[in-house]
Amino acid sequence: MSSLAAARRRHPGSAPARGRVLAILAVVLGALIAVLAPAAASADVDDFDYSSWESRYDVSLDAEGRAVAHVTETVVAEFPEFDQNKGIIRGYPQRFEGAGLDIRILSVTDGAGHDVPFETDTEDGMLLVLTGDDDYVHGPTTYVIESTMRDVMIHGTQTGNDEFYWNLLPLNSTQDIGRFRATIAFSPPLAAALTGDAACYRGLAGMSYPCSLTGPSPSADGATFTVESGERAAGDGVTVAIGFTAGTVTQPAARLPDPVADFGPALVGLGAIITAGGAWFSLAAMKRRRRAATGIIIAQYDVPADLPPLAAAPLIPGAPNPIPAQMVHLAVQGVLRLEEEPGAKRRPSLRLLDRDLPSDPLDRAMVAALFPGERTERRIPKSSTKFAQRMEKLVAKGRAAAMRNGWLTKERSTAAMAFGWVSITLLAATAAFLAWSAVKDRELLGLSIVALIAAGIVVAISSIVVFSRHTVLTREGALRGEHLRGVKEFIRVAEADRLRMLQSYQGAERRPDGTIDVVHLYEKLLPYAMLLGEEKSWSKVLETGYSASDSSPTWMDTAVGTSISARLSHYSSAMSSAATYTPPSSSGGSTGGGFSGGGGGGGFSGGR
């Protein structure tokens, strides 16, 4: 006998006991479902329908000839019997075809004519009517919303008629409607102007399924049209378009053409952008103008001793970081040597040869930064913030020296500032134009808004730049800049032309026998070739020179099978990366052609 069978024989009531427990649990679970289900349903206040929706539009002309409508909507909401809703929300679009409708809610009552508490709010171009208070409502509940609107008729540009083109049901709704009826009554002056063109469209927004529109039915009070139907699904709209003789209705100024109000802001904003561009152009022109002293560029084979790469770089537009060029400058002078660490990685390194050789303060500052204290060797680091900071200070010292020597100065461009002030004035005029258009109740064009935003961004950035003082060359600085461009010219000509130039000068360095030490001369120009963007081409020229003289550079290691250009590029890129190193940052974690929804009105319906 199994242990389970034995246990059951010892406790014969255990199985029935479990059955009773399960039965009790089932009863409790059912009770919980019964209690929680209404609560869950109450979470969605839009979960109800309308058993009927009736509307009446009384349309007439006011003293100015503009179309006004007195609207009465009678809706019966079928709320659940549990606490879910406190009322309904009805939304009315506040604008139609570019003009405000000036909607006024006159009253909200129930089926017996008693006032229903309500409040209004605006959101996303809708006037919202929120009915009810803190008390829940249950079962069939009638709401009668009475309102007035202005400028409810438009001039149809396609038909040439004036039209009452209106959405009679909310297209943004989640409630089904059991029965629908709408009556549109026109006053005698409007009834007399009916053209006989009328159409009715149904369906979701954008659809153009036809529906039946009865009328006009004449009477002493004018003429009426009627449209009605049975059940309508949520969002299934009804739109009517009824034509009148052109000119029957006076249109508001907001719908009439006004090029000044419509396109003025965009044009003025464009003017602000153009003048801001003029400010940038004037500033750039000033900088270009200040780079010229004589305007004559003569090929030069040497560089003044007081112009090391750190001081020369600020005089050259678009010059790269001068630290690699300054390093090579010290190397070709014999102050240091470019080497490599022994081992597999062969990291570029520097060896100090003569600390006392440099005479220029910037050269000495570079030696002190590379070899502090008694140090004579150092590896070019891969990721040293301290090293990068020291190199940044050297670059700043070079710029300061150029400023101190009177080669650079800080100035503002008078022409750029004039353009800047004009652009600011035009930006203010753009904003004023838009405000004026809004006061005239015109619908602001997207083009004008885009123009204001774009002009604001451009003018703001431009103002920061053009009203600041900018570093430009003095005449003395421009003369040195032209000298450096002459060096570039010398570098770029053919070898034969270079030698011919050197023979015509007495100042070129010569050997004891009177010949020119071309290789030594070319080495001295290498750092400036790096600043002038001619590093690769000049390295090849040097390599040819070494080969012709059966020599090799003493200022750098040369590996068998590796070109001087490749070796120099290796050192230069390593020093450039080290000098500009930045540690990574962390981050944390009426006549056809219409459609349902094409008219005014419609709006929104929901629960609260």
Rosetta blueprint (number, residue, H / E / L):
1 M L
2 S L
3 S H
4 L H
5 A H
6 A H
7 A H
8 R H
9 R H
10 R H
11 H L
12 P L
13 G L
14 S H
15 A H
16 P H
17 A H
18 R H
19 G H
20 R H
21 V H
22 L H
23 A H
24 I H
25 L H
26 A H
27 V H
28 V H
29 L H
30 G H
31 A H
32 L H
33 I H
34 A H
35 V H
36 L H
37 A H
38 P H
39 A H
40 A H
41 A H
42 S L
43 A L
44 D L
45 V L
46 D L
47 D L
48 F L
49 D E
50 Y E
51 S E
52 S E
53 W E
54 E E
55 S E
56 R E
57 Y E
58 D E
59 V E
60 S E
61 L E
62 D L
63 A L
64 E L
65 G L
66 R L
67 A E
68 V E
69 A E
70 H E
71 V E
72 T E
73 E E
74 T E
75 V E
76 V E
77 A E
78 E E
79 F E
80 P L
81 E L
82 F L
83 D L
84 Q L
85 N E
86 K L
87 G L
88 I E
89 I E
90 R E
91 G E
92 Y E
93 P E
94 Q L
95 R E
96 F E
97 E L
98 G L
99 A E
100 G E
101 L L
102 D L
103 I L
104 R E
105 I E
106 L E
107 S E
108 V E
109 T E
110 D L
111 G L
112 A L
113 G L
114 H L
115 D E
116 V L
117 P L
118 F E
119 E E
120 T E
121 D E
122 T E
123 E E
124 D L
125 G L
126 M E
127 L E
128 L E
129 V E
130 L E
131 T E
132 G L
133 D L
134 D L
135 D L
136 Y L
137 V E
138 H L
139 G E
140 P E
141 T E
142 T E
143 Y E
144 V E
145 I E
146 E E
147 S E
148 T E
149 M E
150 R E
151 D L
152 V L
153 M L
154 I E
155 H E
156 G L
157 T L
158 Q L
159 T L
160 G L
161 N L
162 D E
163 E E
164 F E
165 Y E
166 W E
167 N E
168 L L
169 L L
170 P L
171 L L
172 N E
173 S E
174 T L
175 Q L
176 D L
177 I E
178 G L
179 R L
180 F E
181 R E
182 A E
183 T E
184 I E
185 A E
186 F E
187 S L
188 P H
189 P H
190 L H
191 A H
192 A H
193 A L
194 L E
195 T E
196 G E
197 D E
198 A E
199 A E
200 C E
201 Y E
202 R E
203 G E
204 L L
205 A L
206 G L
207 M L
208 S L
209 Y E
210 P E
211 C L
212 S L
213 L L
214 T E
215 G E
216 P E
217 S E
218 P E
219 S E
220 A L
221 D L
222 G E
223 A E
224 T E
225 F E
226 T E
227 V E
228 E E
229 S E
230 G L
231 E L
232 R E
233 A L
234 A L
235 G L
236 D L
237 G E
238 V E
239 T E
240 V E
241 A E
242 I E
243 G E
244 F E
245 T L
246 A L
247 G L
248 T L
249 V L
250 T L
251 Q L
252 P L
253 A H
254 A H
255 R H
256 L L
257 P L
258 D L
259 P H
260 V H
261 A H
262 D H
263 F H
264 G H
265 P H
266 A H
267 L H
268 V H
269 G H
270 L H
271 G H
272 A H
273 I H
274 I H
275 T H
276 A H
277 G H
278 G H
279 A H
280 W H
281 F H
282 S H
283 L H
284 A H
285 A H
286 M H
287 K H
288 R H
289 R H
290 R H
291 R L
292 A L
293 A L
294 T L
295 G L
296 I L
297 I L
298 I L
299 A L
300 Q L
301 Y L
302 D L
303 V L
304 P L
305 A L
306 D L
307 L L
308 P L
309 P H
310 L H
311 A H
312 A H
313 A H
314 P H
315 L H
316 I L
317 P L
318 G L
319 A L
320 P L
321 N L
322 P L
323 I H
324 P H
325 A H
326 Q H
327 M H
328 V H
329 H H
330 L H
331 A H
332 V H
333 Q H
334 G L
335 V L
336 L E
337 R E
338 L E
339 E E
340 E E
341 E L
342 P L
343 G L
344 A L
345 K L
346 R L
347 R L
348 P E
349 S E
350 L E
351 R E
352 L E
353 L L
354 D L
355 R L
356 D L
357 L L
358 P L
359 S L
360 D L
361 P H
362 L H
363 D H
364 R H
365 A H
366 M H
367 V H
368 A H
369 A H
370 L H
371 F L
372 P L
373 G L
374 E L
375 R L
376 T L
377 E E
378 R E
379 R E
380 I L
381 P L
382 K L
383 S L
384 S L
385 T H
386 K H
387 F H
388 A H
389 Q H
390 R H
391 M H
392 E H
393 K H
394 L H
395 V H
396 A H
397 K H
398 G H
399 R H
400 A H
401 A H
402 A H
403 M H
404 R H
405 N L
406 G L
407 W L
408 L E
409 T E
410 K E
411 E E
412 R L
413 S L
414 T H
415 A H
416 A H
417 M H
418 A H
419 F H
420 G H
421 W H
422 V H
423 S H
424 I H
425 T H
426 L H
427 L H
428 A H
429 A H
430 T H
431 A H
432 A H
433 F H
434 L H
435 A H
436 W H
437 S H
438 A H
439 V H
440 K L
441 D L
442 R L
443 E L
444 L L
445 L L
446 G H
447 L H
448 S H
449 I H
450 V H
451 A H
452 L H
453 I H
454 A H
455 A H
456 G H
457 I H
458 V H
459 V H
460 A H
461 I H
462 S H
463 S H
464 I H
465 V H
466 V H
467 F L
468 S L
469 R L
470 H E
471 T E
472 V E
473 L E
474 T L
475 R H
476 E H
477 G H
478 A H
479 L H
480 R H
481 G H
482 E H
483 H H
484 L H
485 R H
486 G H
487 V H
488 K H
489 E H
490 F H
491 I H
492 R H
493 V L
494 A L
495 E H
496 A H
497 D H
498 R H
499 L H
500 R H
501 M H
502 L H
503 Q H
504 S L
505 Y L
506 Q L
507 G L
508 A L
509 E L
510 R E
511 R L
512 P L
513 D L
514 G L
515 T L
516 I E
517 D L
518 V H
519 V H
520 H H
521 L H
522 Y H
523 E H
524 K H
525 L H
526 L H
527 P H
528 Y H
529 A H
530 M H
531 L H
532 L L
533 G L
534 E L
535 E H
536 K H
537 S H
538 W H
539 S H
540 K H
541 V H
542 L H
543 E H
544 T H
545 G H
546 Y H
547 S H
548 A H
549 S L
550 D L
551 S L
552 S L
553 P L
554 T L
555 W L
556 M E
557 D L
558 T L
559 A L
560 V L
561 G L
562 T L
563 S L
564 I H
565 S H
566 A H
567 R H
568 L H
569 S H
570 H H
571 Y H
572 S H
573 S H
574 A H
575 M H
576 S H
577 S H
578 A H
579 A H
580 T L
581 Y L
582 T L
583 P L
584 P L
585 S L
586 S L
587 S L
588 G L
589 G L
590 S L
591 T L
592 G L
593 G L
594 G L
595 F L
596 S L
597 G L
598 G L
599 G L
600 G E
601 G E
602 G L
603 G L
604 F E
605 S E
606 G E
607 G E
608 R L
